[in-house]
Amino acid sequence: MTWRPQYRSSKYRHVFGKPATKENCYDGVPITRSVHDNHLCAANPRFIAVITECAGGGSFLVLSIHHTGKVDPHHPKISGHRGNVLDIKWNPFNDFCIASCSEDATVKIWDIPEHGVLKNITVPWKELQGHSRRVGLIEWHPTANNIIFSTGYDYQVMVWKLDVPEQVIKNPVRSISVHSDVVLSMSFNTDGSRLATSCKDKKIRLINPRTGTLLQETNCKSHKASKVLFLGNLKMLISTGNSRWNHRQIALWEQEDLSQPSYSEDLDGSSGVLFPFYDPDTHMLYIAGKGDGNIRYYEISPEKPYVHYLTEYRSLLPQKGMCVMPKRGLDVSSCEVFRFYKLVTIKSLIEPLSMIVPRRSETYQEDIYPMTAGNKPAMTADEWISGLDKGPLMMSLRPGSKLDSYVEVGLGKGPTDSTETRHSRSQPGLSQLIQQKEHKESHLTLLLPSTDKNSSSTTYVSNGQLDSTHCSPPKTENELRQMFYKQQEEIRRLRELLNQKDVRIKQLELEIKNVRNSQATL
C-alpha cells in the first residue's frame, strides 16, 4: 500500500455515506442476472431505469424517482429488443429520452411519457442499425445535442446523429476502427473533444471522437486496465484494473503522456470489476467494486501525490451495478454532494446511497456547490460535426434560482463569452466582488518571497495582512518548517476565498440575466 500523510486539510475529510431507509428504496425489482460488466441502471431527477430479468427478449424498467417502496411485479416495461439489453443511458439534455443497446446488435432511443410508463412500450423513437455483432456500451456526447456513441463486439465505435427524419438509421456519421478487441469503457473529457477507451487487450487509447484519429495508446505491462474515466478538466485519467500480481489496482495518467502512470495503488485481491465515479465539482473520486459492499473515496489534486485517500463506506449488501444521480437532482438542503443507486440482487432491491458533507448550518453551502453542468446542450449536432468544441453550460444549484438560466464556460475552442465581456455587462454590485477577487489575487502573489535582488530580506503575509516590517530569513530548520506550514495554510485559505467569490460572481450573473430576460418579455 502507498504511504499516505496522516493529516491533510480538506472540507471533504468527513464525508459519510447515508443509505436510504427501507421505505425509500425500490423493493421487488427483478434485476437482471447478466454477467456483463456495466452499470445496469441509470438515473436522472425524474426517473430511474434498471435492466430486468425477462424471457423471450430484452427489457428494462423505468420508474418514477418518487415511486419508492414495493414495485408492482407487473409494472409496464420497455421491451422492444429481441435480445438481452446490455446498457442503458439517459440523454443528459432530455429527462424523457433514454437509449438502450442489446445483444440483437441494435441501439434504440425511447421517448418516455411525462407521467411515466403506464403501458408496455415496444416501438422506439429511433433505431440505430450498423453493428454486426451485439452492442455492449453506449455514451452520449457531454455537450452536443443528439450525438451518441456506441461500441460492440465487432470492435467498432460508431458515432450517430439523431436529428434526422428517418426512424431507422443505418449509416453512422463515423466508424472508429482502432481497437483490436472488445471496448470495455468509454469516457469523454469535459468539452467532448477527446474520447478515452479501455479495451479487452488491456490498453487505454485516447481518440479524437470527431475524426476517429488515434492520438495515444498505452502498453503498460504493470497495469491491465478494465475501466477508464476522464477526471473533469484536470487533463488526467483514472483507470481501474489489475496489477501483474492480479491485485485490483487504480492508476492515474497524464492526458498528454500515457507511456507510464503518474500514480498507482494496489487495493486488494478481490476479483470484481472496479467502477470509478468522479465528481468534478468536489474533485472526489469514488471506487466501487462489483460484488463489494464497500465504496472507497478519494480527493484528487493537480499536484503530487494527486490521489488523497479520504475514507470508506462499508455495507453488508453487495452491489451488482450502480448509477449516479446528476448534480441537479441532489438534495442541497442536507449537504448531499453525490448519490448512488445500488442494485442489490440478493434482495431484489435498489438502494439510494447519499454522500453527505456534515455541516451544522442548514443554509445553502456555496463552497461545496459551485456552478455545475446543466441539462442544456452547448451546441447542436451539426455544429459539433463541423468542428466546433464547447464546454458545458453551467448552472447554479442554489434553491430558488431558475434551473433554465445558464452560464457558458469556455473550456473548448468554440466562441464563448470571455470573463471581461461578462463583467462589462454586470451591475455595480458585481464589480465590487470582482475588485475583492483581484485584491485577494494580489494578496496571494504576496505570499511568495520577494525576488528583488537588491532586497536582503523576505516579505510575507500573515493572517491575510501584509507585514509592514521586513523580517529576517528563518535561521533554523524548525523556523523554516513553521514558516512553510504557515504559508501553505494561508494560501489554502485565500484560494478558498477566491473560489467562493467566483461562485458568487457567477450567481449574480445568472440573477442579472434572469432580470433582463424577464424585462425583455414584458
N, C-alpha and C positions, 0 to 999 in steps of 0.2 A: 504494500500500500504506500502511496505517495505521502510524504510528510506534509502536514497541514499546520499553519500557525495556530496557536492556541487562542489568541484574541484578535478580533478584527471588527472594526466598527461597521455596522450595517443596520439599516432600518428594517431589513427582512430577516434578521437573525432569528426572530421568534415566531416566524410564520408557522401556523399549525393547520393540519387537516381536520375538517369537521364533517363527518358523514351525516347524511340526511336521516331523519327518523323513519321508522317503518312506513308510516302513513304518507310520507313524502317521496317514497321510492315507487318504482313501477314494477308491480308484482305479477307473476304468472305470464311472463313473456317467453314464448318458445324460441330461445336463442339458437342460432344455427350451430351445428356440430362440425362445421367445416374446419379444416386444419390450416386454411390459408392464413398467412401472417399479415393480416390487415387489421384496421381498427374495428371493422364490422358494424360500426354505428356512426351517426353524425347528428349534430345538434345545432340549432340556431335559436334566437329568442322566442320563436313561435312553436317550433316542432322539434321532436326528436325522432329519428329514424333508426331502425335496427334490422339487420338481416336475420330472417327467421328460418327455422327448420320446416320444410314442407316436402310434399311428394308431388311428382309429376311436373317439375319446373321450378324456376326460381321466383322468390317473392320477398318483399320486405314490408315492415310495418311502419306506419307514420302515426305518431301520437301527438296530441297537443301537449305542449310543455307543462301545462297545468293539469293534465289528465293523470294524476298520481293515484296510487292505491292499486287495487286489483284490476287487471286488464281483462276484458271480455275475451275468452278463448276464440270466439267467432268474430272478433273485430275485423272489419274490412281490411284487405291488404292491397298492395300494388304488385300485381303478378302478371307481367307481360312478357317475361323472359322464358325461353324454352330450356334453359339450363340454370344451374345454381348461380345466384348473384354473389359476386366476389368483392365488390367495393361499391360504396355509395358516398356522394359528396354533395352538400348543399351549395347552390350558387351563392357566392359571397355578396352579390348585389341584388338578390331577389329571394326573399324568405319563402316564397311559394314555388320555387323551382329546384328540383333535385335531379342529379344524374346518377345512373347506375350502370355497371358493366357486369358481364356474365360469361359463363362457360360457353354460351351459344355464339361467341365471337362478335357480339354487338355491344354498342353503348346506346343507352336510351335516356332521353331527357323527359321529365314528367312535370306536368303542371298540377299543383296541389290546390284543391278548393280552399277558399278563405276560411271556411268553417271546419276544415279538416276532411279526412277521408271518411265519408258516410256510406260508401259502397265500393266494391272491388273495382280497381282501375286497371284496365288491360291495354288501353290504347295510349301510347306515348305522344308527347308533343313533337319530338324529333327522334329519329332513329339513325344511328351512325354505323354504316357498314363499310368496312375496309380491312379489318384484321382477318387473317387466315386461320388463326387459332384463338383460343379463349383469351379474353381480355381480363387482366388481373388488377389493373390500377388506373385511376383517373385523377386528374388535378385541374382545377380551374385556374386561369391566369389571375394573379392577385390585383391587377389594376385595369386591365382591358375588359370591356363588356363582351359577352358572347364568344369567348375563346376558351376552349377546353382541350386538354391534352389526355391522351390515352396510350397505354402500352400493354402488350400482351405477350403470349408465349411464342409469338413469331419474331420476337426480339426487336420489333419496330416501335418507335414512339411517334404517334400521329397527332397532328395539330388540326383542330376542327374549328370552323367558323359557323355559328348557329343562326345568324341573322340573314338567312336565305329563304326563299319561298318554298323550297322543296321540303316535304315531310320526311322523306328518306334521303339521307346524304351519303353518297357512295365515294366521293372524292375528297380526301382531306386537303387542307391548304398545303401541308408539307408532311413528308415521312422522313423521320430521322433514323438512319441505319448505321449507327456507330457501335452498337452493342453486339457482343458475341454470345450472350446468354440472356436469361430472363432478368428484366429490370425489377428490383425489389422495392425501390422507393424513389420518389421524385420530390424535389423541393425547389422553390423559386426564391430569389433574393427579393428585397423589398419592392423594387420597381419592376420586377419581372423581366429584367434584361439578361439574366443568367439562370440556367437550369442545372441543378446538381442531381446526379443519379447514382444509386448504388446498384450493383449488378451481382448476379449469382457467381460470376467469375472473380468475386471478392475485390473488384476495383471500383473506385469512385471516379466519375467523369464530370467535367464542367463543360457545358454546351451552350452555344448561342441558340436560344429556342426559336428565333425567327428564321435563321438561315440553316440551322442544323449543323453548324460547324463545331467540330470537337476542339475545345480550347485547351484543356488539360486532362491528364489521366494519371492516376496513381498506380503504383505497382509495389506497394509496401508489404513485404513478407511478414512483418511482425504484427500486422493488424489486418484481420479479414472482416471487411465492413459488410453489414447487412442493411442498416438504415442510415440515411444521411439527412441533415437538416441545416439550412442556412440560419445563421444567428442574426436576424434582422439586418441592420445596415452596418454591422461591425466588420464586414468583409472577412468573416470567418465561418467555418462549417464545423458541425459536430457530427461524428459518426459513432454508431454503436456496432459491436460485432464481437469477435473472439481474438484472443492472442494466440501465439504459436503453441502455447500450452493449453489451449482450449478453455481459458478463463474468459468470462464475459468482461468486455472492455469498452471504454469510451475513449475517443481520440478527437483532438481539436486540430483543425487545419487552417492555414492561411489561404485565403482565396487566390492570391497571386502565386502561390508556390505549394503544390500538392506533392512534392517529392518526399517529404517526411512530415509526420505530425508534429505540431508545436508542443503538444501535451498529450499524454496518455495515462490511463489509470485502469488497473485491473479491479473489478468489483467483487466477483465471487465465482464459484464454479458451477452455477446452475446452467440449465440448458435452454431456458425460454428466451425468445427474442426480446431484446430491449427496445422499447419505443421512446424516442426523445420528443419532448414538447418544450417549446421556447416561448417566453413572454417578452417581446421586445420593449415593452413599456417599463417593466421592473428589472429587466435583464436577468430573469430567473430561468434556469433550465431544470426541467423535471424529467427523470428517468424512471419509467415504469416497465417492468418485465411481464411478459405473457406467462400466466400461471403463478405469478407472485402475488402477495398481498400487500407488499410494501411499495412505496414510491420515494425515491431519493430526490432531493432538490438542492441545487447549487446556485451560486450567483456568478455571473460572467463579467469580467472586466477586460478592457482593451489592453491592459499591461500585464506583464508576467506577475504571478503564475497563471493568470487567465481564469482558471476554474477554482472557485472557493466553495467548499462543501458547507452546507448550512445544517441540515438535519434530515430526518427520515420519518415518513408517515408509515405506520405499521397497522396491518389489519389481518384478521384470520381468514378473510374471504378472498380467494384468488380471483384475479380478473382475466377473462379470456380476450377481451378487447376493451378499448377506451376511446372516448372522443372528448372534445373540449368545446365549451360554450364560448362564442365570440365575446369580446370585451363589452360590447354594448348590451349584452344580456345579463351582466353581473349585478349583484345587489351591492351598490356602493355604500348604502347606509350601514352595512355591517362590516365594512372594510374588506370585502371579498375581492381578491385580486386574480383568482383563477378558479375555474370549476371543471372538474372531470365528471364524466358519466361512465361508471364501471359496469361491465357486463359480467355478472356472477352466474355462471352456467349452473352450478350445483344447486342454486336456489331459484332459477328462472327469474332473476332479479336484475333490474337496472338501478344502481345506487348512485345518486349525486354525491359528489365529494367537493366541498368548498375549501379553498385555501384562504385563510384569514390572517390579516395583519392585526395583531392585538393593539387596540388604541382605546384609551379611556374616553376620549371625546366622541360624541355622537354626531358631530358636524362633518360635512364633506371634507375629506382629506386630500388637498390638492397635490401634495408631494408624492402620493402613491397612485394618483390617477392623472398622468399627463395626457396630452392630446393623443388620441389613438385612431387607428384606421377605421373609417366608417363603412357604410354599405352603399356608397355611391361610386360608380366607376370613374376613373380619371380620364378615360378616353374610350373611343369606340373601337370595334374590331378592325375596321378599315384603317384607322389611324395607326394602330399597332402594327398591322401588316405592312404599312407604307414606310415604317422605320422609326416611329416615334416611341420614346420611352418616357414615362411619367411616374413619379412617386404617388402613393395613395393619397386620397383626400382625407384629411384628418377631422375628427370631431371631438367635442368635449363630452365627458360623462357627468358633468355637474347636473344635479337634479334641477329641473325647471328650464334648462337650456334646450332649445329646439334641436331635435335629432337630425333635421334636414338642413342644418347650417354647417358648412364645412370650410376648412382652410386647406389650400393646396400647398404641399411641400415639394420643393424642387430637388428630389432625390435622383431623378433621371435626367435625360438630355432634352426633355420637352420644354416648351416655353411656359415657365411658371413665374408667378409674381415674386419679385425679389423682396428682401426684407425692407430695403429702403423705400420701394414703391408702396408697400403695405403701410409702412409707418407714415408716409407723407399723406395718406388718406385718413389717418386716425384723428381722434379728437384730442383736446388738450390734456385730459386725464391720462391718456395713454402715453403722451410724450414724457410726463413726469416719471412713469415707470421705466421708460427707455433710458432716461437720464440716470435713474438709480442703477439700472443694469450696467451702463457704461462706467458709472462710478465704482461699482463692485469689480468690474473687469480691471480697472486701473489699480484697485487695491490688490487684486490677485497678482498683477505683474510686480507689485512692490514686495511680494513675498520672496522673490528671488534675490540673491546677493547682488550688490551693485557691481557693474562691470567697468566702472570708471577707473582707468589705470592710474590717475592722479590721486585717487582716494585710498587711504591706508586702512580704512575701516569699512564695515559692512552695515547696511541699513536693513532693519527688519520691521515687520508689522506684528504688533502684539494686541490680542483681543480686538482685532478689527481696526485699530488706530495706529497710525504711523508714529514711531518713536521720534521725538524731536531732537534727541541727542544721539550721537554716534556711539555705538557700543563696540567694544573691542572683540576680536575674534575669540572663540572658545579656546581655552588653553589646555584643557584635559579631555580625554576621550569621553568621560562621563558627561561633561558640559556639552560637548559636541552632539552626543546622542540625545540629550534632553532638548537641545535646540532643534534638532532634526524632528523629533516627535511632535514638538510644539508647532513647528511649521506645517507638518503634514496634517495635523488636526485643523489648523486654521484654513489651509487650502481646501480641505474637505467641507468645512462649514460654509465657506464662501461659495463653493461650487453648488452646494445645496440651495443657497440663497438665490444664485443666478438661475438655477432650474425653476425655482418657484416663481421668479419674476417672468421667465419665459412663458410658463403656463398661464399666468395671469394676463400677460400681454395678448396671448392668442385668444383667451376667453373674452377679453374686452373687444378684440377684433370681431369675434363672432357676434357679440351683442350689438356692436355698431352696424354690422352687416344686416342683422335682423331688423333693426330700426329703419335702416334705409330701404330695405325690401318692403316693409310694411307701409312706409310713406309713399313708396313708388306705386303701390297697389291702390292707394286711396284716390 
